[in-house]
């Protein structure tokens, strides 16, 4: 899961969505830190709850990003139109470079 979110953040950065990339990267690092703290400290309740809250935030940001992609780029727009209208190119969503 970490690799998927990290890849999504990199793709966001490459297509110019720097704010989304930074939000995803920050939440991912926060989640990784809490996960490591859970293991080292033998699962204390406050850190475990914070880890669950971080997972919920990460899911919320990912779903919001997905929703915004669907609104910004209707299914009929081609890559050339996307570049002239500042719409996210399809290649960024599929991982093609």
Jmol script that loads the backbone (N, CA, C; Angstrom):
load data "model"
ATOM      1  N   UNK A   1       0.826  -1.191   0.000  1.00  0.00           N
ATOM      2  CA  UNK A   1       0.000   0.000   0.000  1.00  0.00           C
ATOM      3  C   UNK A   1       0.873   1.259   0.000  1.00  0.00           C
ATOM      4  N   UNK A   2       1.965   1.204   0.725  1.00  0.00           N
ATOM      5  CA  UNK A   2       2.864   2.349   0.788  1.00  0.00           C
ATOM      6  C   UNK A   2       3.407   2.683  -0.591  1.00  0.00           C
ATOM      7  N   UNK A   3       3.790   1.669  -1.353  1.00  0.00           N
ATOM      8  CA  UNK A   3       4.321   1.904  -2.696  1.00  0.00           C
ATOM      9  C   UNK A   3       3.276   2.504  -3.621  1.00  0.00           C
ATOM     10  N   UNK A   4       2.034   2.089  -3.481  1.00  0.00           N
ATOM     11  CA  UNK A   4       0.960   2.623  -4.321  1.00  0.00           C
ATOM     12  C   UNK A   4       0.755   4.101  -4.033  1.00  0.00           C
ATOM     13  N   UNK A   5       0.678   4.470  -2.770  1.00  0.00           N
ATOM     14  CA  UNK A   5       0.463   5.872  -2.404  1.00  0.00           C
ATOM     15  C   UNK A   5       1.680   6.706  -2.784  1.00  0.00           C
ATOM     16  N   UNK A   6       2.872   6.175  -2.585  1.00  0.00           N
ATOM     17  CA  UNK A   6       4.088   6.886  -2.964  1.00  0.00           C
ATOM     18  C   UNK A   6       4.135   7.104  -4.476  1.00  0.00           C
ATOM     19  N   UNK A   7       3.761   6.101  -5.250  1.00  0.00           N
ATOM     20  CA  UNK A   7       3.711   6.230  -6.703  1.00  0.00           C
ATOM     21  C   UNK A   7       2.690   7.278  -7.125  1.00  0.00           C
ATOM     22  N   UNK A   8       1.538   7.285  -6.479  1.00  0.00           N
ATOM     23  CA  UNK A   8       0.519   8.290  -6.771  1.00  0.00           C
ATOM     24  C   UNK A   8       1.041   9.697  -6.475  1.00  0.00           C
ATOM     25  N   UNK A   9       1.769   9.851  -5.388  1.00  0.00           N
ATOM     26  CA  UNK A   9       2.344  11.155  -5.056  1.00  0.00           C
ATOM     27  C   UNK A   9       3.364  11.581  -6.108  1.00  0.00           C
ATOM     28  N   UNK A  10       4.190  10.659  -6.574  1.00  0.00           N
ATOM     29  CA  UNK A  10       5.174  10.983  -7.611  1.00  0.00           C
ATOM     30  C   UNK A  10       4.477  11.382  -8.905  1.00  0.00           C
ATOM     31  N   UNK A  11       3.447  10.643  -9.293  1.00  0.00           N
ATOM     32  CA  UNK A  11       2.712  10.982 -10.510  1.00  0.00           C
ATOM     33  C   UNK A  11       2.041  12.345 -10.382  1.00  0.00           C
ATOM     34  N   UNK A  12       1.515  12.649  -9.210  1.00  0.00           N
ATOM     35  CA  UNK A  12       0.926  13.969  -8.981  1.00  0.00           C
ATOM     36  C   UNK A  12       1.967  15.063  -9.164  1.00  0.00           C
ATOM     37  N   UNK A  13       3.159  14.844  -8.634  1.00  0.00           N
ATOM     38  CA  UNK A  13       4.222  15.839  -8.740  1.00  0.00           C
ATOM     39  C   UNK A  13       4.617  16.045 -10.204  1.00  0.00           C
ATOM     40  N   UNK A  14       4.710  14.967 -10.952  1.00  0.00           N
ATOM     41  CA  UNK A  14       5.139  15.055 -12.355  1.00  0.00           C
ATOM     42  C   UNK A  14       4.153  15.816 -13.227  1.00  0.00           C
ATOM     43  N   UNK A  15       2.862  15.730 -12.925  1.00  0.00           N
ATOM     44  CA  UNK A  15       1.875  16.425 -13.754  1.00  0.00           C
ATOM     45  C   UNK A  15       1.558  17.815 -13.223  1.00  0.00           C
ATOM     46  N   UNK A  16       2.259  18.244 -12.186  1.00  0.00           N
ATOM     47  CA  UNK A  16       2.093  19.607 -11.704  1.00  0.00           C
ATOM     48  C   UNK A  16       1.146  19.785 -10.543  1.00  0.00           C
ATOM     49  N   UNK A  17       0.670  18.713  -9.964  1.00  0.00           N
ATOM     50  CA  UNK A  17      -0.220  18.797  -8.802  1.00  0.00           C
ATOM     51  C   UNK A  17       0.617  18.700  -7.532  1.00  0.00           C
ATOM     52  N   UNK A  18       1.424  19.718  -7.320  1.00  0.00           N
ATOM     53  CA  UNK A  18       2.397  19.697  -6.218  1.00  0.00           C
ATOM     54  C   UNK A  18       1.716  19.667  -4.855  1.00  0.00           C
ATOM     55  N   UNK A  19       0.610  20.369  -4.706  1.00  0.00           N
ATOM     56  CA  UNK A  19      -0.079  20.392  -3.405  1.00  0.00           C
ATOM     57  C   UNK A  19      -0.579  19.003  -3.018  1.00  0.00           C
ATOM     58  N   UNK A  20      -1.202  18.300  -3.985  1.00  0.00           N
ATOM     59  CA  UNK A  20      -1.680  16.946  -3.700  1.00  0.00           C
ATOM     60  C   UNK A  20      -0.517  16.008  -3.397  1.00  0.00           C
ATOM     61  N   UNK A  21       0.568  16.167  -4.130  1.00  0.00           N
ATOM     62  CA  UNK A  21       1.741  15.316  -3.906  1.00  0.00           C
ATOM     63  C   UNK A  21       2.309  15.530  -2.510  1.00  0.00           C
ATOM     64  N   UNK A  22       2.391  16.783  -2.087  1.00  0.00           N
ATOM     65  CA  UNK A  22       2.915  17.066  -0.747  1.00  0.00           C
ATOM     66  C   UNK A  22       1.982  16.559   0.349  1.00  0.00           C
ATOM     67  N   UNK A  23       0.684  16.711   0.149  1.00  0.00           N
ATOM     68  CA  UNK A  23      -0.285  16.218   1.143  1.00  0.00           C
ATOM     69  C   UNK A  23      -0.173  14.699   1.269  1.00  0.00           C
ATOM     70  N   UNK A  24      -0.170  14.006   0.121  1.00  0.00           N
ATOM     71  CA  UNK A  24      -0.062  12.541   0.158  1.00  0.00           C
ATOM     72  C   UNK A  24       1.258  12.090   0.780  1.00  0.00           C
ATOM     73  N   UNK A  25       2.340  12.743   0.407  1.00  0.00           N
ATOM     74  CA  UNK A  25       3.652  12.369   0.956  1.00  0.00           C
ATOM     75  C   UNK A  25       3.718  12.617   2.454  1.00  0.00           C
ATOM     76  N   UNK A  26       3.200  13.754   2.890  1.00  0.00           N
ATOM     77  CA  UNK A  26       3.199  14.069   4.322  1.00  0.00           C
ATOM     78  C   UNK A  26       2.378  13.082   5.128  1.00  0.00           C
ATOM     79  N   UNK A  27       1.184  12.781   4.638  1.00  0.00           N
ATOM     80  CA  UNK A  27       0.348  11.806   5.351  1.00  0.00           C
ATOM     81  C   UNK A  27       0.982  10.423   5.352  1.00  0.00           C
ATOM     82  N   UNK A  28       1.620  10.068   4.251  1.00  0.00           N
ATOM     83  CA  UNK A  28       2.277   8.759   4.182  1.00  0.00           C
ATOM     84  C   UNK A  28       3.434   8.666   5.174  1.00  0.00           C
ATOM     85  N   UNK A  29       4.246   9.713   5.258  1.00  0.00           N
ATOM     86  CA  UNK A  29       5.344   9.712   6.228  1.00  0.00           C
ATOM     87  C   UNK A  29       4.819   9.685   7.664  1.00  0.00           C
ATOM     88  N   UNK A  30       3.753  10.443   7.925  1.00  0.00           N
ATOM     89  CA  UNK A  30       3.117  10.435   9.239  1.00  0.00           C
ATOM     90  C   UNK A  30       2.622   9.028   9.593  1.00  0.00           C
ATOM     91  N   UNK A  31       1.994   8.376   8.628  1.00  0.00           N
ATOM     92  CA  UNK A  31       1.467   7.022   8.844  1.00  0.00           C
ATOM     93  C   UNK A  31       2.603   6.026   9.079  1.00  0.00           C
ATOM     94  N   UNK A  32       3.660   6.136   8.308  1.00  0.00           N
ATOM     95  CA  UNK A  32       4.811   5.241   8.503  1.00  0.00           C
ATOM     96  C   UNK A  32       5.444   5.445   9.875  1.00  0.00           C
ATOM     97  N   UNK A  33       5.582   6.702  10.291  1.00  0.00           N
ATOM     98  CA  UNK A  33       6.141   6.995  11.611  1.00  0.00           C
ATOM     99  C   UNK A  33       5.297   6.426  12.736  1.00  0.00           C
ATOM    100  N   UNK A  34       3.983   6.572  12.610  1.00  0.00           N
ATOM    101  CA  UNK A  34       3.096   6.009  13.638  1.00  0.00           C
ATOM    102  C   UNK A  34       3.146   4.485  13.648  1.00  0.00           C
ATOM    103  N   UNK A  35       3.266   3.878  12.472  1.00  0.00           N
ATOM    104  CA  UNK A  35       3.359   2.417  12.408  1.00  0.00           C
ATOM    105  C   UNK A  35       4.631   1.904  13.061  1.00  0.00           C
ATOM    106  N   UNK A  36       5.728   2.579  12.806  1.00  0.00           N
ATOM    107  CA  UNK A  36       6.996   2.198  13.430  1.00  0.00           C
ATOM    108  C   UNK A  36       6.929   2.404  14.945  1.00  0.00           C
ATOM    109  N   UNK A  37       6.332   3.531  15.363  1.00  0.00           N
ATOM    110  CA  UNK A  37       6.187   3.791  16.800  1.00  0.00           C
ATOM    111  C   UNK A  37       5.320   2.723  17.469  1.00  0.00           C
ATOM    112  N   UNK A  38       4.289   2.253  16.773  1.00  0.00           N
ATOM    113  CA  UNK A  38       3.445   1.183  17.319  1.00  0.00           C
ATOM    114  C   UNK A  38       4.246  -0.081  17.580  1.00  0.00           C
ATOM    115  N   UNK A  39       5.111  -0.419  16.660  1.00  0.00           N
ATOM    116  CA  UNK A  39       5.907  -1.639  16.811  1.00  0.00           C
ATOM    117  C   UNK A  39       6.936  -1.480  17.930  1.00  0.00           C
ATOM    118  N   UNK A  40       7.635  -0.351  17.939  1.00  0.00           N
ATOM    119  CA  UNK A  40       8.692  -0.134  18.923  1.00  0.00           C
ATOM    120  C   UNK A  40       8.129  -0.035  20.342  1.00  0.00           C
ATOM    121  N   UNK A  41       6.978   0.628  20.489  1.00  0.00           N
ATOM    122  CA  UNK A  41       6.403   0.867  21.823  1.00  0.00           C
ATOM    123  C   UNK A  41       5.374  -0.190  22.226  1.00  0.00           C
ATOM    124  N   UNK A  42       5.298  -1.283  21.481  1.00  0.00           N
ATOM    125  CA  UNK A  42       4.392  -2.391  21.789  1.00  0.00           C
ATOM    126  C   UNK A  42       2.928  -1.973  21.824  1.00  0.00           C
ATOM    127  N   UNK A  43       2.502  -1.237  20.831  1.00  0.00           N
ATOM    128  CA  UNK A  43       1.102  -0.905  20.562  1.00  0.00           C
ATOM    129  C   UNK A  43       0.395  -0.139  21.677  1.00  0.00           C
ATOM    130  N   UNK A  44       0.883   1.034  22.076  1.00  0.00           N
ATOM    131  CA  UNK A  44       0.136   1.832  23.053  1.00  0.00           C
ATOM    132  C   UNK A  44      -1.144   2.374  22.400  1.00  0.00           C
ATOM    133  N   UNK A  45      -2.204   2.465  23.171  1.00  0.00           N
ATOM    134  CA  UNK A  45      -3.515   2.823  22.635  1.00  0.00           C
ATOM    135  C   UNK A  45      -3.537   4.183  21.935  1.00  0.00           C
ATOM    136  N   UNK A  46      -2.971   5.255  22.504  1.00  0.00           N
ATOM    137  CA  UNK A  46      -3.041   6.546  21.809  1.00  0.00           C
ATOM    138  C   UNK A  46      -2.362   6.532  20.429  1.00  0.00           C
ATOM    139  N   UNK A  47      -1.237   5.846  20.328  1.00  0.00           N
ATOM    140  CA  UNK A  47      -0.547   5.794  19.041  1.00  0.00           C
ATOM    141  C   UNK A  47      -1.307   4.906  18.064  1.00  0.00           C
ATOM    142  N   UNK A  48      -1.896   3.832  18.546  1.00  0.00           N
ATOM    143  CA  UNK A  48      -2.696   2.962  17.688  1.00  0.00           C
ATOM    144  C   UNK A  48      -3.919   3.704  17.151  1.00  0.00           C
ATOM    145  N   UNK A  49      -4.557   4.505  17.991  1.00  0.00           N
ATOM    146  CA  UNK A  49      -5.712   5.293  17.553  1.00  0.00           C
ATOM    147  C   UNK A  49      -5.267   6.356  16.547  1.00  0.00           C
ATOM    148  N   UNK A  50      -4.127   7.002  16.802  1.00  0.00           N
ATOM    149  CA  UNK A  50      -3.606   7.991  15.859  1.00  0.00           C
ATOM    150  C   UNK A  50      -3.258   7.343  14.520  1.00  0.00           C
ATOM    151  N   UNK A  51      -2.751   6.114  14.564  1.00  0.00           N
ATOM    152  CA  UNK A  51      -2.434   5.387  13.341  1.00  0.00           C
ATOM    153  C   UNK A  51      -3.707   5.114  12.538  1.00  0.00           C
ATOM    154  N   UNK A  52      -4.782   4.728  13.224  1.00  0.00           N
ATOM    155  CA  UNK A  52      -6.065   4.507  12.549  1.00  0.00           C
ATOM    156  C   UNK A  52      -6.616   5.815  11.980  1.00  0.00           C
ATOM    157  N   UNK A  53      -6.479   6.895  12.721  1.00  0.00           N
ATOM    158  CA  UNK A  53      -6.940   8.201  12.230  1.00  0.00           C
ATOM    159  C   UNK A  53      -6.118   8.631  11.013  1.00  0.00           C
ATOM    160  N   UNK A  54      -4.828   8.373  11.045  1.00  0.00           N
ATOM    161  CA  UNK A  54      -3.982   8.682   9.891  1.00  0.00           C
ATOM    162  C   UNK A  54      -4.384   7.881   8.665  1.00  0.00           C
ATOM    163  N   UNK A  55      -4.751   6.626   8.866  1.00  0.00           N
ATOM    164  CA  UNK A  55      -5.209   5.799   7.750  1.00  0.00           C
ATOM    165  C   UNK A  55      -6.508   6.352   7.172  1.00  0.00           C
ATOM    166  N   UNK A  56      -7.397   6.806   8.045  1.00  0.00           N
ATOM    167  CA  UNK A  56      -8.661   7.393   7.578  1.00  0.00           C
ATOM    168  C   UNK A  56      -8.403   8.679   6.789  1.00  0.00           C
ATOM    169  N   UNK A  57      -7.467   9.506   7.259  1.00  0.00           N
ATOM    170  CA  UNK A  57      -7.121  10.731   6.529  1.00  0.00           C
ATOM    171  C   UNK A  57      -6.496  10.417   5.174  1.00  0.00           C
ATOM    172  N   UNK A  58      -5.623   9.434   5.147  1.00  0.00           N
ATOM    173  CA  UNK A  58      -4.995   9.030   3.900  1.00  0.00           C
ATOM    174  C   UNK A  58      -6.042   8.533   2.905  1.00  0.00           C
ATOM    175  N   UNK A  59      -6.992   7.754   3.383  1.00  0.00           N
ATOM    176  CA  UNK A  59      -8.078   7.275   2.530  1.00  0.00           C
ATOM    177  C   UNK A  59      -8.929   8.439   2.045  1.00  0.00           C
ATOM    178  N   UNK A  60      -9.242   9.370   2.927  1.00  0.00           N
ATOM    179  CA  UNK A  60     -10.053  10.530   2.560  1.00  0.00           C
ATOM    180  C   UNK A  60      -9.366  11.376   1.484  1.00  0.00           C
ATOM    181  N   UNK A  61      -8.082  11.628   1.636  1.00  0.00           N
ATOM    182  CA  UNK A  61      -7.344  12.420   0.642  1.00  0.00           C
ATOM    183  C   UNK A  61      -7.288  11.680  -0.689  1.00  0.00           C
ATOM    184  N   UNK A  62      -7.050  10.385  -0.657  1.00  0.00           N
ATOM    185  CA  UNK A  62      -6.981   9.600  -1.888  1.00  0.00           C
ATOM    186  C   UNK A  62      -8.329   9.588  -2.605  1.00  0.00           C
ATOM    187  N   UNK A  63      -9.413   9.386  -1.870  1.00  0.00           N
ATOM    188  CA  UNK A  63     -10.742   9.387  -2.482  1.00  0.00           C
ATOM    189  C   UNK A  63     -11.127  10.770  -2.989  1.00  0.00           C
ATOM    190  N   UNK A  64     -10.753  11.811  -2.268  1.00  0.00           N
ATOM    191  CA  UNK A  64     -11.019  13.176  -2.727  1.00  0.00           C
ATOM    192  C   UNK A  64     -10.263  13.457  -4.013  1.00  0.00           C
ATOM    193  N   UNK A  65      -9.022  13.041  -4.075  1.00  0.00           N
ATOM    194  CA  UNK A  65      -8.231  13.213  -5.285  1.00  0.00           C
ATOM    195  C   UNK A  65      -8.874  12.472  -6.452  1.00  0.00           C
ATOM    196  N   UNK A  66      -9.298  11.239  -6.233  1.00  0.00           N
ATOM    197  CA  UNK A  66      -9.952  10.449  -7.279  1.00  0.00           C
ATOM    198  C   UNK A  66     -11.238  11.139  -7.744  1.00  0.00           C
ATOM    199  N   UNK A  67     -12.012  11.647  -6.815  1.00  0.00           N
ATOM    200  CA  UNK A  67     -13.258  12.337  -7.149  1.00  0.00           C
ATOM    201  C   UNK A  67     -12.966  13.579  -7.993  1.00  0.00           C
ATOM    202  N   UNK A  68     -11.954  14.337  -7.610  1.00  0.00           N
ATOM    203  CA  UNK A  68     -11.607  15.552  -8.356  1.00  0.00           C
ATOM    204  C   UNK A  68     -11.104  15.225  -9.754  1.00  0.00           C
ATOM    205  N   UNK A  69     -10.423  14.108  -9.922  1.00  0.00           N
ATOM    206  CA  UNK A  69      -9.980  13.694 -11.252  1.00  0.00           C
ATOM    207  C   UNK A  69     -11.196  13.428 -12.129  1.00  0.00           C
ATOM    208  N   UNK A  70     -12.198  12.784 -11.582  1.00  0.00           N
ATOM    209  CA  UNK A  70     -13.397  12.472 -12.351  1.00  0.00           C
ATOM    210  C   UNK A  70     -14.156  13.733 -12.734  1.00  0.00           C
ATOM    211  N   UNK A  71     -14.164  14.738 -11.886  1.00  0.00           N
ATOM    212  CA  UNK A  71     -14.851  15.997 -12.175  1.00  0.00           C
ATOM    213  C   UNK A  71     -14.047  16.811 -13.193  1.00  0.00           C
ATOM    214  N   UNK A  72     -12.735  16.902 -13.009  1.00  0.00           N
ATOM    215  CA  UNK A  72     -11.887  17.749 -13.848  1.00  0.00           C
ATOM    216  C   UNK A  72     -11.756  17.183 -15.253  1.00  0.00           C
ATOM    217  N   UNK A  73     -11.659  15.884 -15.376  1.00  0.00           N
ATOM    218  CA  UNK A  73     -11.422  15.287 -16.684  1.00  0.00           C
ATOM    219  C   UNK A  73     -12.555  14.344 -17.053  1.00  0.00           C
ATOM    220  N   UNK A  74     -13.520  14.827 -17.819  1.00  0.00           N
ATOM    221  CA  UNK A  74     -14.554  13.934 -18.331  1.00  0.00           C
ATOM    222  C   UNK A  74     -13.941  12.888 -19.259  1.00  0.00           C
ATOM    223  N   UNK A  75     -14.641  11.815 -19.488  1.00  0.00           N
ATOM    224  CA  UNK A  75     -14.076  10.682 -20.219  1.00  0.00           C
ATOM    225  C   UNK A  75     -13.776  10.978 -21.679  1.00  0.00           C
ATOM    226  N   UNK A  76     -14.327  12.020 -22.283  1.00  0.00           N
ATOM    227  CA  UNK A  76     -14.130  12.268 -23.705  1.00  0.00           C
ATOM    228  C   UNK A  76     -12.947  13.144 -24.051  1.00  0.00           C
ATOM    229  N   UNK A  77     -12.195  13.643 -23.110  1.00  0.00           N
ATOM    230  CA  UNK A  77     -11.098  14.564 -23.395  1.00  0.00           C
ATOM    231  C   UNK A  77      -9.835  13.778 -23.731  1.00  0.00           C
ATOM    232  N   UNK A  78      -9.187  14.158 -24.825  1.00  0.00           N
ATOM    233  CA  UNK A  78      -7.938  13.524 -25.245  1.00  0.00           C
ATOM    234  C   UNK A  78      -6.759  14.222 -24.583  1.00  0.00           C
ATOM    235  N   UNK A  79      -5.575  13.619 -24.679  1.00  0.00           N
ATOM    236  CA  UNK A  79      -4.374  14.195 -24.068  1.00  0.00           C
ATOM    237  C   UNK A  79      -4.033  15.566 -24.640  1.00  0.00           C
ATOM    238  N   UNK A  80      -4.184  15.756 -25.961  1.00  0.00           N
ATOM    239  CA  UNK A  80      -3.850  17.050 -26.553  1.00  0.00           C
ATOM    240  C   UNK A  80      -4.772  18.146 -26.034  1.00  0.00           C
ATOM    241  N   UNK A  81      -6.065  17.824 -25.876  1.00  0.00           N
ATOM    242  CA  UNK A  81      -7.002  18.789 -25.308  1.00  0.00           C
ATOM    243  C   UNK A  81      -6.685  19.045 -23.849  1.00  0.00           C
ATOM    244  N   UNK A  82      -6.252  18.023 -23.157  1.00  0.00           N
ATOM    245  CA  UNK A  82      -5.935  18.164 -21.741  1.00  0.00           C
ATOM    246  C   UNK A  82      -4.771  19.130 -21.550  1.00  0.00           C
ATOM    247  N   UNK A  83      -3.788  19.082 -22.423  1.00  0.00           N
ATOM    248  CA  UNK A  83      -2.632  19.963 -22.280  1.00  0.00           C
ATOM    249  C   UNK A  83      -3.000  21.416 -22.539  1.00  0.00           C
ATOM    250  N   UNK A  84      -3.888  21.666 -23.499  1.00  0.00           N
ATOM    251  CA  UNK A  84      -4.253  23.049 -23.792  1.00  0.00           C
ATOM    252  C   UNK A  84      -5.225  23.613 -22.767  1.00  0.00           C
ATOM    253  N   UNK A  85      -6.016  22.776 -22.134  1.00  0.00           N
ATOM    254  CA  UNK A  85      -7.009  23.235 -21.168  1.00  0.00           C
ATOM    255  C   UNK A  85      -6.585  23.032 -19.720  1.00  0.00           C
ATOM    256  N   UNK A  86      -5.328  22.660 -19.492  1.00  0.00           N
ATOM    257  CA  UNK A  86      -4.785  22.430 -18.153  1.00  0.00           C
ATOM    258  C   UNK A  86      -5.574  21.375 -17.383  1.00  0.00           C
ATOM    259  N   UNK A  87      -5.969  20.328 -18.087  1.00  0.00           N
ATOM    260  CA  UNK A  87      -6.653  19.204 -17.463  1.00  0.00           C
ATOM    261  C   UNK A  87      -5.640  18.086 -17.305  1.00  0.00           C
ATOM    262  N   UNK A  88      -5.760  17.313 -16.246  1.00  0.00           N
ATOM    263  CA  UNK A  88      -4.821  16.233 -15.967  1.00  0.00           C
ATOM    264  C   UNK A  88      -4.776  15.248 -17.135  1.00  0.00           C
ATOM    265  N   UNK A  89      -3.607  15.002 -17.732  1.00  0.00           N
ATOM    266  CA  UNK A  89      -3.532  14.056 -18.858  1.00  0.00           C
ATOM    267  C   UNK A  89      -3.788  12.625 -18.423  1.00  0.00           C
ATOM    268  N   UNK A  90      -4.392  11.852 -19.310  1.00  0.00           N
ATOM    269  CA  UNK A  90      -4.714  10.467 -19.012  1.00  0.00           C
ATOM    270  C   UNK A  90      -3.478   9.645 -18.675  1.00  0.00           C
ATOM    271  N   UNK A  91      -2.356   9.940 -19.304  1.00  0.00           N
ATOM    272  CA  UNK A  91      -1.151   9.166 -19.060  1.00  0.00           C
ATOM    273  C   UNK A  91      -0.702   9.263 -17.611  1.00  0.00           C
ATOM    274  N   UNK A  92      -1.022  10.362 -16.940  1.00  0.00           N
ATOM    275  CA  UNK A  92      -0.649  10.514 -15.533  1.00  0.00           C
ATOM    276  C   UNK A  92      -1.464   9.592 -14.651  1.00  0.00           C
ATOM    277  N   UNK A  93      -2.675   9.303 -15.084  1.00  0.00           N
ATOM    278  CA  UNK A  93      -3.548   8.455 -14.277  1.00  0.00           C
ATOM    279  C   UNK A  93      -3.245   6.982 -14.461  1.00  0.00           C
ATOM    280  N   UNK A  94      -2.776   6.610 -15.648  1.00  0.00           N
ATOM    281  CA  UNK A  94      -2.517   5.206 -15.917  1.00  0.00           C
ATOM    282  C   UNK A  94      -1.083   4.807 -15.637  1.00  0.00           C
ATOM    283  N   UNK A  95      -0.204   5.785 -15.398  1.00  0.00           N
ATOM    284  CA  UNK A  95       1.179   5.489 -15.106  1.00  0.00           C
ATOM    285  C   UNK A  95       2.067   5.481 -16.323  1.00  0.00           C
ATOM    286  N   UNK A  96       1.498   5.776 -17.519  1.00  0.00           N
ATOM    287  CA  UNK A  96       2.298   5.839 -18.737  1.00  0.00           C
ATOM    288  C   UNK A  96       3.027   7.168 -18.758  1.00  0.00           C
ATOM    289  N   UNK A  97       4.282   7.128 -19.165  1.00  0.00           N
ATOM    290  CA  UNK A  97       5.060   8.379 -19.229  1.00  0.00           C
ATOM    291  C   UNK A  97       5.546   8.651 -20.613  1.00  0.00           C
TER     292      UNK A  97
END
end "model"
wireframe off; spacefill off
backbone 0.3
color backbone group
